[in-house]
């Protein structure tokens, strides 16, 4: 079981490496720092390396003071630029947090260009510092020409990277770029979580029968949000203990300490250590992540839309962009087979009952608040109905159609009496289009 515990920790570390603001820049800085130290040592052992550098590029190969001046000047300048980069980042994060939503800061922290920028500058500084001790006048003069030349090449590279970074940041704070990035990350979660494409005529899910209902609770030991569940490990443990396990809260839910998190079918087969093994398959932390939480990506986009349609901002164009991206996510969701709620091992022996958010839940999360606050905005309400029409056009499933039709009817009912007659006519046309599409789908022979 320790192996599965380590695999869970490795997955968390990989997610932190992909999205952490500290790990990648630190690794780049360490690599370049080691490169400076190792190259300068190699040059001392192999003086022939000096001949690789043209004399026109480094004519003063016998003067240690020139090399020291070059290295110290580059290191000092780089640290000045690093302070400027940090100031730009802080300004960008503050602007994004106040104008859009604090929840989207995670997307800026995960931005690889920002991480590489900090890594390049800090790495160049470490490279110069690691090379400086090798430059000396006593007991005999030594200048690591090739290593110092490498620092001279890194300096203009950092200047060019700084220009690229400023251009990247100017584009990254664009709301369309922000929403598109969040939608793309959410789609990647769906791709990892729901790998199979949905059939036009899916088979109904078979509910377990004749199984012992999990009734003995295992309480949570740590308050926080459920960020990831290792379903394979949980199923393997349930098989090894000959029990059935039900997760009481789904991914994305907050679970206080002391609240039942799991229920098991046999208390006598689960001791204290086995309880810890079962709880160890669930990652709980202070914030939600996009490891398995599709709803969290949707919430980030909804937050931006709600800020945009608030009276203080009054930016319906941004809200419309958010609605477009939300429809893109939901279209991908309905095209895939939903995550399995029941894990069997061996076949017909229920081991794990895993709750997942339904399409109705995702639809409400995506559009319900926007519908409520956009009742006096014809443009946003029209785009809501068009998004619902687009989603309905990609599936033939009656439950999904009915959920879409109910939401569309609520949009129309709430706007009635609040919008101009001409706008209401446009909304009625959109609603009629949705009803017509669903009616045609209902009578289409299978």
VONUSE-607836 format. One record per residue (C-alpha): residue number from 1; residue in three letters; z, x, y. Coordinates in pm, 1 decimal, m for minus. Each point is the difference from the previous one (the first is absolute). Layout:
BEGIN
pos|code|w|u|v
NUM|ALA|Z|X|Y
...
This chain:
BEGIN
pos|code|w|u|v
1|UNK|0.0|0.0|0.0
2|UNK|50.8|299.7|225.2
3|UNK|m372.7|64.4|m25.0
4|UNK|m81.4|m346.1|135.7
5|UNK|258.8|46.0|273.2
6|UNK|m169.9|326.4|100.0
7|UNK|m340.1|m172.3|m2.1
8|UNK|131.9|m262.7|242.0
9|UNK|138.7|271.5|226.0
10|UNK|m330.3|187.5|m21.5
11|UNK|m189.0|m310.8|110.4
12|UNK|233.1|m39.6|298.0
13|UNK|m47.6|367.0|88.9
14|UNK|m378.4|m37.2|m23.2
15|UNK|14.2|m298.8|234.8
16|UNK|215.4|200.2|242.1
17|UNK|m246.5|289.8|m17.3
18|UNK|m287.1|m233.1|78.7
19|UNK|179.0|m173.0|284.8
20|UNK|281.6|227.8|112.5
21|UNK|m6.1|149.2|347.3
22|UNK|184.5|313.0|m111.8
23|UNK|m122.9|106.1|m342.4
24|UNK|m368.2|78.2|61.3
25|UNK|47.8|189.3|331.4
26|UNK|280.8|204.0|m158.6
27|UNK|m214.8|90.5|m299.8
28|UNK|m291.2|108.0|223.2
29|UNK|234.4|208.8|213.7
30|UNK|150.7|169.0|m306.2
31|UNK|m341.8|76.8|m148.6
32|UNK|m131.1|159.7|320.2
33|UNK|326.3|187.2|52.7
34|UNK|m16.6|142.0|m352.3
35|UNK|m365.5|87.1|55.4
36|UNK|90.7|207.9|308.0
37|UNK|272.5|188.4|m184.9
38|UNK|m204.8|58.7|m314.3
39|UNK|m318.8|109.9|182.4
40|UNK|186.1|248.8|217.1
41|UNK|165.1|148.7|m310.7
42|UNK|m334.8|23.8|m179.3
43|UNK|m150.5|185.8|294.4
44|UNK|279.0|255.4|m11.9
45|UNK|m62.4|57.2|m370.0
46|UNK|m380.1|m2.6|33.8
47|UNK|m106.3|161.7|331.9
48|UNK|m363.4|m57.1|m97.7
49|UNK|38.8|m361.5|109.9
50|UNK|m20.4|123.2|360.5
51|UNK|m368.8|70.8|m49.3
52|UNK|m77.5|m368.9|m51.3
53|UNK|68.6|m76.9|365.5
54|UNK|m275.8|98.8|247.9
55|UNK|113.8|247.4|264.6
56|UNK|m138.6|m221.9|276.1
57|UNK|237.4|m276.9|m109.7
58|UNK|309.3|220.7|0.1
59|UNK|m69.3|339.5|167.2
60|UNK|366.4|104.1|47.2
61|UNK|81.4|35.9|m368.2
62|UNK|229.8|296.8|61.4
63|UNK|214.0|m149.7|279.1
64|UNK|294.2|m206.9|m135.9
65|UNK|89.1|m128.0|346.5
66|UNK|m333.6|m179.8|30.9
67|UNK|55.5|m176.0|m334.1
68|UNK|356.8|m90.2|94.2
69|UNK|m117.7|m142.8|331.4
70|UNK|m269.6|m206.2|m170.6
71|UNK|236.3|m141.0|m261.2
72|UNK|282.6|m76.2|240.6
73|UNK|m237.8|m160.6|251.6
74|UNK|m153.1|m225.0|m266.3
75|UNK|343.0|m97.5|m137.3
76|UNK|136.2|m82.6|346.2
77|UNK|m309.2|m200.0|99.2
78|UNK|0.4|m191.8|m327.1
79|UNK|361.0|m109.7|44.3
80|UNK|m86.3|m123.5|348.7
81|UNK|m285.7|m202.8|m143.1
82|UNK|229.2|m135.3|m274.3
83|UNK|231.8|m139.8|267.2
84|UNK|m301.4|m171.1|160.9
85|UNK|m104.7|m144.1|m336.1
86|UNK|349.8|m136.9|m58.6
87|UNK|1.0|m155.2|347.8
88|UNK|m334.0|m169.8|m74.0
89|UNK|135.0|m129.4|m332.2
90|UNK|317.0|m137.9|153.3
91|UNK|m199.8|m172.3|271.0
92|UNK|m235.6|m149.2|m257.4
93|UNK|281.8|m120.9|m224.8
94|UNK|184.2|m155.2|294.8
95|UNK|m314.3|m174.9|121.4
96|UNK|m86.4|m131.4|m346.9
97|UNK|355.7|m118.3|m62.7
98|UNK|33.7|m191.8|326.3
99|UNK|m353.4|m137.2|26.3
100|UNK|m68.4|m88.4|m363.5
101|UNK|292.6|8.9|m243.2
102|UNK|268.8|246.1|m112.4
103|UNK|m109.4|m57.2|m360.8
104|UNK|m336.3|170.4|54.5
105|UNK|165.5|334.7|75.6
106|UNK|m21.0|79.0|m370.1
107|UNK|m382.0|2.6|25.8
108|UNK|15.3|258.2|280.8
109|UNK|245.5|213.6|m194.6
110|UNK|m234.3|m10.8|m301.5
111|UNK|m299.3|109.8|208.2
112|UNK|m135.1|316.3|m161.9
113|UNK|m169.2|131.3|313.8
114|UNK|334.1|4.2|180.1
115|UNK|166.8|173.6|m292.9
116|UNK|m275.0|261.3|m23.8
117|UNK|18.8|61.5|374.7
118|UNK|369.9|79.2|m10.2
119|UNK|m50.1|204.2|m315.5
120|UNK|m279.7|207.9|151.8
121|UNK|193.9|85.8|315.2
122|UNK|328.1|70.1|m176.7
123|UNK|m186.5|194.8|m267.8
124|UNK|m174.0|219.0|257.5
125|UNK|336.8|71.2|161.6
126|UNK|151.7|92.5|m338.0
127|UNK|m306.0|216.3|m77.7
128|UNK|48.4|203.0|318.5
129|UNK|376.4|32.5|m48.1
130|UNK|m45.0|112.8|m362.7
131|UNK|m256.6|261.1|107.5
132|UNK|195.5|147.2|291.9
133|UNK|250.5|206.7|m209.0
134|UNK|m289.7|185.5|m166.2
135|UNK|m125.7|133.0|337.1
136|UNK|193.1|318.3|80.7
137|UNK|m21.9|334.5|176.2
138|UNK|263.1|194.9|m200.8
139|UNK|24.7|186.3|m227.2
140|UNK|m380.2|m19.5|7.1
141|UNK|m225.3|m241.4|186.6
142|UNK|m129.7|m293.8|m203.3
143|UNK|m208.5|m298.6|112.3
144|UNK|m100.9|m270.4|m255.3
145|UNK|m341.5|m44.1|157.3
146|UNK|m132.1|m268.9|m233.6
147|UNK|320.9|m203.2|24.9
148|UNK|6.4|18.7|379.7
149|UNK|m366.5|m96.9|3.3
150|UNK|94.0|m304.0|m207.4
151|UNK|248.5|m99.6|270.6
152|UNK|m272.7|43.0|261.9
153|UNK|m222.0|m236.9|m199.6
154|UNK|278.1|m253.7|m48.3
155|UNK|59.5|m21.3|376.3
156|UNK|m344.2|m143.7|96.4
157|UNK|13.8|m217.8|m311.0
158|UNK|323.2|m151.8|130.8
159|UNK|m159.5|m55.5|341.5
160|UNK|m288.4|m188.3|m156.7
161|UNK|239.2|m195.1|m221.6
162|UNK|203.1|m98.3|306.1
163|UNK|m310.7|m147.7|163.1
164|UNK|m76.9|m189.4|m320.1
165|UNK|360.0|m122.7|m20.6
166|UNK|m2.5|m135.9|355.2
167|UNK|m323.3|m185.4|m75.7
168|UNK|150.1|m132.6|m324.2
169|UNK|314.0|m126.0|172.2
170|UNK|m202.9|m175.5|268.9
171|UNK|m180.3|m190.5|m274.4
172|UNK|308.6|m50.5|m216.9
173|UNK|182.9|m204.3|264.1
174|UNK|m288.2|m246.9|10.9
175|UNK|126.0|m326.4|m145.0
176|UNK|m315.3|m45.8|m210.1
177|UNK|53.2|341.2|m156.8
178|UNK|366.8|m74.6|m65.9
179|UNK|m67.6|m335.8|m165.1
180|UNK|m288.4|137.8|m204.3
181|UNK|214.9|287.4|m124.9
182|UNK|280.3|m235.3|m106.5
183|UNK|m249.7|m229.3|m174.3
184|UNK|m155.5|294.7|m185.2
185|UNK|341.9|118.3|m119.2
186|UNK|83.8|m352.6|m115.3
187|UNK|m327.0|m21.5|m191.0
188|UNK|86.1|324.8|m177.5
189|UNK|327.5|m157.6|m113.1
190|UNK|m194.3|m297.5|m138.0
191|UNK|m239.9|236.5|m178.7
192|UNK|291.7|177.8|m167.8
193|UNK|194.3|m316.6|m78.6
194|UNK|m285.1|m231.4|m102.3
195|UNK|m268.6|199.9|m176.0
196|UNK|m188.1|m280.3|m180.2
197|UNK|m248.5|m226.3|173.4
198|UNK|65.6|m372.7|m23.9
199|UNK|m223.6|m208.4|m221.3
200|UNK|m175.8|m300.5|158.5
201|UNK|184.8|m217.5|m251.5
202|UNK|331.1|173.6|m69.3
203|UNK|212.6|m85.9|m298.4
204|UNK|334.4|m162.3|86.5
205|UNK|301.1|225.0|m34.8
206|UNK|183.7|m58.0|m326.7
207|UNK|366.6|m63.8|62.9
208|UNK|246.0|144.7|m251.4
209|UNK|162.0|m243.4|m239.0
210|UNK|278.0|33.0|m249.3
211|UNK|145.0|305.6|173.2
212|UNK|361.0|60.0|95.4
213|UNK|37.4|m71.5|369.6
214|UNK|155.5|297.6|186.0
215|UNK|335.7|m125.5|123.5
216|UNK|232.2|301.3|33.0
217|UNK|m22.8|162.3|344.4
218|UNK|m6.7|369.2|88.3
219|UNK|109.9|44.8|359.7
220|UNK|m170.2|226.6|248.2
221|UNK|181.4|322.8|90.7
222|UNK|m187.8|89.1|321.4
223|UNK|m95.8|m220.3|294.8
224|UNK|m361.7|19.2|109.4
225|UNK|m354.6|m119.6|m51.4
226|UNK|m168.7|7.1|m339.2
227|UNK|m283.9|246.6|57.1
228|UNK|m127.8|73.2|m350.2
229|UNK|61.9|m116.5|m355.9
230|UNK|m100.9|219.1|m294.2
231|UNK|m106.9|m288.7|m220.2
232|UNK|m102.8|217.1|m296.6
233|UNK|337.6|176.3|m3.1
234|UNK|186.5|m329.8|34.0
235|UNK|m199.0|m150.9|m286.7
236|UNK|61.0|307.2|m218.7
237|UNK|373.9|m17.4|65.5
238|UNK|7.8|m373.0|m77.8
239|UNK|m178.7|69.3|m328.4
240|UNK|238.0|284.8|m87.3
241|UNK|303.2|m220.0|70.2
242|UNK|m156.2|m307.4|m170.6
243|UNK|53.0|m222.2|303.3
244|UNK|m194.1|m201.0|256.7
245|UNK|34.8|99.2|367.1
246|UNK|m76.3|m211.1|304.8
247|UNK|m22.5|144.8|350.6
248|UNK|175.0|m241.8|236.6
249|UNK|m165.2|121.8|320.6
250|UNK|m358.3|110.1|49.9
251|UNK|m139.3|309.0|167.5
252|UNK|59.7|m15.1|374.8
253|UNK|319.0|m206.4|m19.6
254|UNK|328.8|126.2|139.3
255|UNK|279.5|19.8|m257.2
256|UNK|359.4|53.5|118.1
257|UNK|235.2|199.7|m220.1
258|UNK|194.8|m224.4|m234.7
259|UNK|m277.2|m257.7|m34.9
260|UNK|m158.6|m53.2|m345.8
261|UNK|m320.2|201.2|m15.8
262|UNK|m80.6|m33.8|m370.2
263|UNK|80.6|m252.7|m268.8
264|UNK|7.8|89.6|m369.1
265|UNK|m1.5|m211.0|m314.3
266|UNK|270.4|188.8|m194.3
267|UNK|308.4|140.1|170.9
268|UNK|134.0|168.8|m313.7
269|UNK|m302.8|229.3|m19.7
270|UNK|25.1|140.8|353.7
271|UNK|286.6|236.8|78.2
272|UNK|82.1|165.4|333.1
273|UNK|m242.7|290.0|m52.6
274|UNK|m275.4|m236.3|m108.2
275|UNK|53.6|m206.4|314.8
276|UNK|m58.8|313.1|206.2
277|UNK|m317.2|72.3|m198.4
278|UNK|m133.6|m349.7|71.7
279|UNK|90.0|21.6|369.5
280|UNK|m156.0|346.7|16.5
281|UNK|m346.1|m148.0|m54.1
282|UNK|23.8|m172.7|339.9
283|UNK|m38.6|195.9|323.1
284|UNK|211.7|m143.7|283.1
285|UNK|m5.7|136.5|354.7
286|UNK|78.7|m86.5|361.7
287|UNK|m358.9|m88.3|93.1
288|UNK|m292.8|m170.7|m165.2
289|UNK|m296.9|209.5|m109.4
290|UNK|m355.1|m55.2|m116.8
291|UNK|59.5|127.5|m352.0
292|UNK|m22.1|m348.9|m158.2
293|UNK|68.8|m224.3|299.1
294|UNK|m323.9|m169.4|106.9
295|UNK|193.9|m242.2|217.5
296|UNK|133.5|285.1|214.7
297|UNK|m351.3|98.9|107.1
298|UNK|m74.4|m360.2|92.4
299|UNK|323.7|m26.4|199.1
300|UNK|m96.1|302.7|209.7
301|UNK|m331.6|m158.2|98.0
302|UNK|166.4|m336.6|69.7
303|UNK|249.5|171.0|232.4
304|UNK|m286.1|142.9|204.4
305|UNK|m169.7|m340.6|17.6
306|UNK|318.5|m174.6|112.7
307|UNK|53.7|253.8|277.5
308|UNK|m359.3|m46.7|108.9
309|UNK|20.2|m379.5|33.3
310|UNK|341.3|2.1|168.4
311|UNK|1.4|m116.1|366.1
312|UNK|113.1|345.8|111.7
313|UNK|m310.9|168.8|m144.5
314|UNK|m258.0|m281.3|m30.9
315|UNK|m260.6|199.2|m193.2
316|UNK|m180.7|m242.5|m233.6
317|UNK|m269.3|256.9|m84.8
318|UNK|258.1|217.2|m174.1
319|UNK|135.8|m301.5|m187.4
320|UNK|m353.6|m86.4|m113.2
321|UNK|m46.2|355.0|m132.8
322|UNK|324.8|m35.4|m192.6
323|UNK|m113.4|m331.3|m152.3
324|UNK|m324.8|165.2|m110.7
325|UNK|185.6|282.5|m173.4
326|UNK|242.5|m242.8|m163.9
327|UNK|m290.2|m196.3|m145.8
328|UNK|m140.0|325.7|m136.9
329|UNK|325.7|68.8|m186.9
330|UNK|28.7|m352.8|m139.2
331|UNK|m362.5|m0.4|m115.5
332|UNK|68.9|315.3|m199.7
333|UNK|317.3|m157.9|m141.6
334|UNK|m175.3|m313.0|m128.4
335|UNK|m270.3|217.7|m156.6
336|UNK|253.1|171.8|m226.1
337|UNK|209.9|m114.5|m293.2
338|UNK|358.9|m57.0|122.9
339|UNK|264.2|247.5|m119.3
340|UNK|147.6|m89.2|m336.9
341|UNK|332.7|m178.9|18.5
342|UNK|82.5|41.2|m368.4
343|UNK|13.4|324.6|m195.9
344|UNK|m16.4|m25.6|m380.8
345|UNK|76.2|284.5|m242.3
346|UNK|m88.2|m54.4|m281.4
347|UNK|m236.1|m295.0|57.2
348|UNK|172.5|m338.8|25.6
349|UNK|339.1|166.7|59.4
350|UNK|95.0|m44.8|364.1
351|UNK|161.5|306.1|154.3
352|UNK|m27.1|m24.1|381.0
353|UNK|m38.4|m290.1|241.7
354|UNK|m131.4|140.7|326.0
355|UNK|m33.0|m221.8|310.9
356|UNK|m297.4|60.9|230.5
357|UNK|m99.0|m167.9|322.7
358|UNK|m253.9|m278.4|m52.7
359|UNK|m317.3|m69.2|193.8
360|UNK|174.2|m288.2|176.3
361|UNK|271.3|239.6|113.3
362|UNK|m250.1|254.7|126.0
363|UNK|m199.8|m269.9|176.9
364|UNK|308.7|m128.1|179.5
365|UNK|108.5|352.4|94.9
366|UNK|m344.4|80.6|135.0
367|UNK|m82.3|m312.5|200.3
368|UNK|297.9|m234.5|37.2
369|UNK|164.9|170.8|297.3
370|UNK|m332.7|66.2|168.1
371|UNK|m90.1|m367.2|m43.9
372|UNK|330.7|m107.3|151.0
373|UNK|m28.1|215.6|313.0
374|UNK|m375.7|m43.0|52.0
375|UNK|m0.9|m380.2|35.6
376|UNK|m107.2|27.5|365.2
377|UNK|m257.9|273.0|m57.5
378|UNK|m333.4|m140.8|m112.3
379|UNK|m158.8|337.9|m75.5
380|UNK|275.4|111.5|m237.5
381|UNK|20.2|m342.1|m169.9
382|UNK|m376.5|m4.4|m51.9
383|UNK|11.1|346.8|m152.1
384|UNK|282.8|m111.3|m229.4
385|UNK|m214.8|m281.4|m136.4
386|UNK|m296.0|232.5|m42.2
387|UNK|218.4|248.8|m188.8
388|UNK|119.7|m278.3|m230.0
389|UNK|m361.1|m105.7|m55.7
390|UNK|m92.6|358.9|m88.9
391|UNK|284.1|24.4|m251.8
392|UNK|m92.0|m336.0|m156.9
393|UNK|m361.1|113.3|m40.2
394|UNK|101.7|290.4|m227.0
395|UNK|183.5|m195.5|m269.9
396|UNK|m42.5|m308.8|m215.1
397|UNK|366.6|m52.8|m86.5
398|UNK|131.6|m343.6|92.5
399|UNK|361.8|108.4|77.1
400|UNK|m123.6|256.7|250.7
401|UNK|m234.5|m255.1|156.7
402|UNK|280.4|m251.4|33.9
403|UNK|229.8|253.0|168.0
404|UNK|m277.6|90.9|243.5
405|UNK|m76.0|m363.9|72.9
406|UNK|366.3|m78.1|72.0
407|UNK|27.1|288.2|244.2
408|UNK|m327.5|m94.8|171.2
409|UNK|123.2|m357.6|40.3
410|UNK|320.8|129.7|161.9
411|UNK|m202.2|209.1|245.0
412|UNK|m198.8|m307.7|100.5
413|UNK|304.9|m225.7|24.1
414|UNK|196.6|241.6|217.9
415|UNK|m291.1|56.8|239.7
416|UNK|m64.0|m372.3|43.8
417|UNK|131.3|m105.6|337.8
418|UNK|40.5|359.0|121.5
419|UNK|m362.2|109.7|38.1
420|UNK|m294.8|m132.6|196.7
421|UNK|m218.2|m258.9|m168.7
422|UNK|m295.2|239.9|m25.8
423|UNK|216.4|256.1|m178.5
424|UNK|131.3|m264.8|m237.6
425|UNK|m356.4|m93.3|m91.7
426|UNK|m67.6|363.0|m98.7
427|UNK|315.8|6.6|m206.1
428|UNK|m102.4|m322.3|m174.8
429|UNK|m336.7|154.3|m86.9
430|UNK|172.8|302.5|m152.1
431|UNK|239.6|m221.0|m194.7
432|UNK|m288.4|m214.2|m122.5
433|UNK|m176.8|315.7|m119.3
434|UNK|305.7|101.1|m203.5
435|UNK|31.7|m347.6|m151.9
436|UNK|m369.7|m7.0|m84.5
437|UNK|14.7|340.8|m167.5
438|UNK|303.8|m96.3|m205.8
439|UNK|m153.7|m334.6|m95.5
440|UNK|m320.2|168.5|m118.2
441|UNK|203.5|250.7|m198.9
442|UNK|199.6|m282.1|m162.0
443|UNK|m308.6|m178.7|m133.2
444|UNK|m180.9|316.6|m113.4
445|UNK|m22.6|m9.1|m381.5
446|UNK|167.8|281.3|m186.4
